[in-house]
């Protein structure tokens, strides 16, 4: 038998079993075993000093309340250092910060009747259309404020949103802060890979029609996230090697935006190739369709996104994130002492400047690829021709040459 094999020792479950015993002793095979392995890897190796943990978030998790119930506690315990989320998750997170109500229902209601009654459905979650209108109105009015009237990345944008929603929560007495508010308090930068793909982006676009100056710059996000991963190589703790962990809930664009930090460093900027040290994913996407959501850690190795020497520290569990997230949150909080907050938001400029300095130094020694000459030729061919001096003509159009007929 393999050295990793062990006997399945079944025992009757007790009435007073706790979450750790349940997972360690009864999640014995298939995807329950993968979830057990994730919980144990996170608690024993990932949520430790010297590891910078990035989380990608896709799927409708915040409408179900997981921003408040699971992600915020993980942040407060120092277990999430930076986040890449769909913008829709952050928009729906605002409902909770504004004290608006969402309801658990069932997926078999009559959607035509819901529409007639002014209600919205996300599978088995139902809420009033006015929840959208009130959230939109809040966002539009807030984004008219002076701090938003400039070009910025999404980390700064979400930090400001979190700052203001934090004040709203205090004013109206929200008992449990939302994800944006918690991230603001704890200095956890939140990025989105598709800022226009949500109601927040739609309201930003509407304000642009009115002449407001807010512009979201994705290039700032690409560089800042790469700088976070680059800085993770130094733990700042004597005799502790810095490592980078990718924890992926779902897949989609946030997954790629988290993982592309490594190719950005070595493929584009010419800095050291290493790959993330830990890769944990909860997904229901198949790997055989070629989509990024289902792409495996071993495939990511071929792109330089994951360190090949760390493949034993990569686990994929094929299940619903709404099942896995509360379980792994309860397990990790129970098993791990809280870590000091890294407050990476406050360190963005310093990390970016270090990466910029190293990139400009490395750039001096990078050989040109053959396609560089192709690009130069195309650029020259595309340049407009220099206009020639006008030629004098007779009324019939015949050119006048050397002043003679």
Secondary structure, DSSP 8 states (H G I E B T S, - for coil): --TT----------TT--HHHHHHHH--SHHHHHHHHHHHHIIIIISSTTEEEEEEE-SS-TTTTHIIIIIHHHHHTT---EEEE-HHHHHHHHHHHTT---EE--TTS-HHHHHHTTEEEETTEEEEHHHHHHHHHHHHHHTTSGGGSSEE-HHHHHHHHHHHHHHHHHHHT-SS--HHHHHHHHT-EEE-S-TTSSHHHHHHHHHHHTT---EE-HHHHHHHHHHHHHHTTB-SSTT-B-EEEEEEES-HHHHHHHHHHHHIIIIIS------BSEEEEEE---STT--GGG--HHHHHHTTSB-GGGGGGEEEEES-HHHHHHHHHHHHHHHS-------GGGGHHHHHHHHHHHHHHHHTT----HHHHHHHHHHHHHS---------B-TTS-B-BTTB-
